[in-house]
Amino acid sequence: MSMKHRVEVFSAGCPACTDVVSLVQGLACPSCEVDVLDMHDMEVAKRAKSLGVRSVPAVAINGQLASCCAGRGIDEASLRAAGLGQS
């Protein structure tokens, strides 16, 4: 018997997000609950922020951000290191 998982896919509706939604739905077992959440909804954005989502698409499984989605996103230090903001 497979364990039931709650899967949250945080999406902005872009083509990259749509591809991830398809991937997750294809991988999900029959007992998995997959919710595709629209980041344009303020409550969804708050939930995403509380999980540490910094960019989309992102996936959380049972309330934990998947490792492939953690620690990524735009940050000022990286942009500056790449030369942005320098004359």
Residue frames relative to the residue before (quaternion, step in Angstrom):
aa qw qx qy qz dx dy dz
M 1.0000 0.0000 0.0000 0.0000 0.00 0.00 0.00
S 0.3261 -0.7583 0.5282 0.1991 3.59 -0.79 0.96
M 0.5097 -0.6496 0.4841 0.2895 3.51 -1.19 0.72
K 0.4319 -0.6861 0.5169 0.2747 3.57 -1.01 0.79
H 0.1039 -0.7817 0.6140 0.0350 3.53 -0.96 0.94
R 0.2715 -0.7010 0.6263 0.2065 3.53 -1.17 0.64
V 0.0721 -0.8076 0.5850 -0.0161 3.55 -0.58 1.19
E 0.1015 -0.7778 0.6196 0.0273 3.54 -0.83 1.07
V 0.1051 -0.7701 0.6277 0.0429 3.56 -0.81 1.05
F 0.2029 -0.7791 0.5867 0.0872 3.54 -0.60 1.21
S 0.0169 0.8334 -0.5397 0.1180 3.53 -0.51 1.28
A 0.2695 -0.7336 0.5992 0.1737 3.52 -1.24 0.63
G 0.5800 -0.6281 0.3520 0.3809 3.56 1.30 0.13
C 0.4754 0.6746 -0.4388 0.3554 3.59 1.26 0.10
P 0.6925 -0.4758 0.3253 0.4340 3.62 -1.22 0.24
A 0.6320 0.5186 -0.3455 0.4608 3.63 0.99 -0.72
C 0.6448 0.5124 -0.3151 0.4716 3.58 1.01 -0.80
T 0.6411 0.5327 -0.3183 0.4516 3.58 0.97 -0.87
D 0.6315 0.5285 -0.3272 0.4635 3.59 1.03 -0.78
V 0.6662 0.4901 -0.3033 0.4733 3.60 0.96 -0.85
V 0.6048 0.5416 -0.3567 0.4622 3.60 0.99 -0.74
S 0.6648 0.4980 -0.3024 0.4675 3.60 0.90 -0.91
L 0.6429 0.5258 -0.3183 0.4571 3.58 0.96 -0.86
V 0.6825 0.4842 -0.2874 0.4660 3.57 0.83 -1.00
Q 0.6620 0.4978 -0.3179 0.4615 3.58 0.88 -0.85
G 0.6544 0.5139 -0.3069 0.4620 3.58 1.07 -0.69
L 0.7009 0.4624 -0.2572 0.4782 3.58 1.11 -0.70
A 0.5755 0.6339 -0.3717 0.3589 3.57 1.13 -0.64
C 0.4167 -0.6877 0.5380 0.2531 3.52 -1.06 0.82
P 0.6860 -0.5036 0.3192 0.4171 3.62 -1.16 0.39
S 0.7114 0.4420 -0.2712 0.4743 3.60 1.08 -0.59
C 0.5116 0.6411 -0.4222 0.3860 3.60 1.27 0.00
E 0.2625 -0.7281 0.6127 0.1598 3.54 -1.15 0.73
V 0.0685 -0.8096 0.5829 -0.0053 3.58 -0.43 1.23
D 0.0580 -0.7818 0.6208 -0.0017 3.54 -0.78 1.13
V 0.1971 -0.7462 0.6259 0.1119 3.56 -0.86 1.00
L 0.1194 -0.8355 0.5364 -0.0056 3.53 -0.50 1.28
D 0.3702 -0.7537 0.5155 0.1708 3.54 -0.86 1.07
M 0.3645 -0.7658 0.4956 0.1871 3.57 -0.52 1.21
H 0.5446 0.5933 -0.4130 0.4252 3.61 1.23 -0.08
D 0.5948 0.5280 -0.3493 0.4953 3.60 1.30 -0.26
M 0.4836 -0.7117 0.4318 0.2706 3.60 -0.63 1.15
E 0.6470 0.5108 -0.3305 0.4597 3.63 0.98 -0.73
V 0.6257 0.5150 -0.3264 0.4865 3.57 1.06 -0.74
A 0.6486 0.5160 -0.3180 0.4604 3.60 0.93 -0.87
K 0.6375 0.5141 -0.3260 0.4723 3.60 1.02 -0.75
R 0.6374 0.5169 -0.3214 0.4725 3.58 0.97 -0.84
A 0.6486 0.5216 -0.3126 0.4578 3.57 0.93 -0.93
K 0.6574 0.5101 -0.3102 0.4597 3.58 0.89 -0.91
S 0.6561 0.5227 -0.3162 0.4430 3.59 0.95 -0.83
L 0.6802 0.4639 -0.2775 0.4951 3.59 1.20 -0.52
G 0.5590 -0.6242 0.3792 0.3927 3.57 1.27 -0.21
V 0.3490 0.7336 -0.5080 0.2863 3.59 1.21 0.34
R 0.0846 -0.8075 0.5837 0.0097 3.55 -0.84 1.07
S 0.7822 0.0656 -0.0638 0.6163 3.58 1.28 -0.19
V 0.2842 -0.7465 0.5754 0.1757 3.54 -1.23 0.44
P 0.5164 -0.1420 -0.8428 -0.0541 1.49 -2.23 1.05
A 0.0751 -0.7704 0.6317 0.0428 3.53 -1.27 0.51
V 0.1984 -0.7825 0.5845 0.0816 3.54 -1.16 0.69
A 0.0892 -0.7552 0.6476 0.0481 3.54 -1.04 0.89
I 0.1305 -0.7753 0.6158 0.0510 3.54 -1.02 0.89
N 0.8364 -0.0680 -0.0221 0.5435 3.53 -0.67 1.19
G 0.7410 -0.4536 0.2211 0.4431 3.56 0.92 0.97
Q 0.6602 0.4525 -0.3114 0.5123 3.60 1.27 0.21
L 0.4621 -0.6718 0.5040 0.2847 3.54 -0.88 0.96
A 0.4813 -0.6697 0.4829 0.2945 3.59 -0.83 0.99
S 0.6016 -0.6087 0.3764 0.3549 3.58 -1.00 0.81
C 0.6277 0.5406 -0.3442 0.4420 3.60 1.07 -0.61
C 0.7193 0.4340 -0.2320 0.4903 3.57 1.22 -0.41
A 0.5960 0.5926 -0.3519 0.4121 3.58 1.25 -0.28
G 0.8438 0.2521 -0.1683 0.4429 3.52 -1.19 0.63
R 0.6279 0.5025 -0.3714 0.4640 3.55 1.15 0.30
G 0.4252 0.6668 -0.5361 0.2952 3.50 -1.25 0.38
I 0.6207 -0.5532 0.4068 0.3784 3.52 -1.27 0.24
D 0.0407 0.7775 -0.6275 0.0084 3.55 -1.04 0.79
E 0.6363 -0.5877 0.3593 0.3473 3.52 -1.10 0.80
A 0.6433 0.5434 -0.3364 0.4216 3.61 0.90 -0.88
S 0.6651 0.4975 -0.3068 0.4647 3.60 0.93 -0.84
L 0.6437 0.5148 -0.3228 0.4652 3.57 0.99 -0.79
R 0.6591 0.4970 -0.3074 0.4733 3.57 0.96 -0.84
A 0.6398 0.5316 -0.3212 0.4526 3.59 1.01 -0.84
A 0.6751 0.4752 -0.2832 0.4880 3.57 1.15 -0.60
G 0.6491 -0.5627 0.2994 0.4152 3.57 1.29 0.05
L 0.4741 0.6676 -0.4561 0.3486 3.59 1.20 -0.05
G 0.7965 0.2777 -0.2209 0.4896 3.56 -0.95 0.88
Q 0.6256 0.4894 -0.3491 0.4972 3.58 1.27 0.18
S 0.4669 -0.6927 0.4802 0.2674 3.53 -1.00 0.81
